[in-house]
Amino acid sequence: MSNVTNHYYYFAFKDSAEGPSTERNTAATLGMLEQKVTRQFIQHAKKVAGAAPDAFMSCCTYLGEMTSAEFHEGFE
C-alpha cells in the first residue's frame, strides 16, 4: 500500500429505487486527494453506494487524513 494520504469521507444516502413506498439506505466510504466534497464527487459516491442518481444525501462525515494502510488497518 502507498504512503500517499487521502481525505476519507463516509456518505449515506436514502432513495426509493423500488418505488415510492420503499425507502432504501445505502452508504460508501471513499478517499480522495483533496479535502473538497464537490457535487461531482457526491454523484460518484452515489454510484459507489449503489444509490439512485436522485438519492438524498443524509450524511457526509469527514473521517480524517490518512494513508490507505491506516484506513484499512485491522481488516484483511
Secondary structure as the mmCIF struct_conf table of DSSP 4:
data_model
#
loop_
_struct_conf.conf_type_id
_struct_conf.id
_struct_conf.beg_label_comp_id
_struct_conf.beg_label_asym_id
_struct_conf.beg_label_seq_id
_struct_conf.end_label_comp_id
_struct_conf.end_label_asym_id
_struct_conf.end_label_seq_id
BEND BEND1 ASN A 3 ASN A 3
STRN STRN1 THR A 5 ASP A 15
TURN_TY1_P TURN_TY1_P1 ALA A 17 GLU A 18
TURN_TY1_P TURN_TY1_P2 PRO A 20 SER A 21
STRN STRN2 ARG A 24 MET A 32
BEND BEND2 LEU A 33 GLN A 35
HELX_RH_AL_P HELX_RH_AL_P1 ARG A 39 ALA A 49
TURN_TY1_P TURN_TY1_P3 GLY A 50 GLY A 50
TURN_TY1_P TURN_TY1_P4 PRO A 53 ASP A 54
STRN STRN3 PHE A 56 THR A 67
HELX_RH_AL_P HELX_RH_AL_P2 SER A 68 HIS A 72
TURN_TY1_P TURN_TY1_P5 GLU A 73 GLY A 74
#
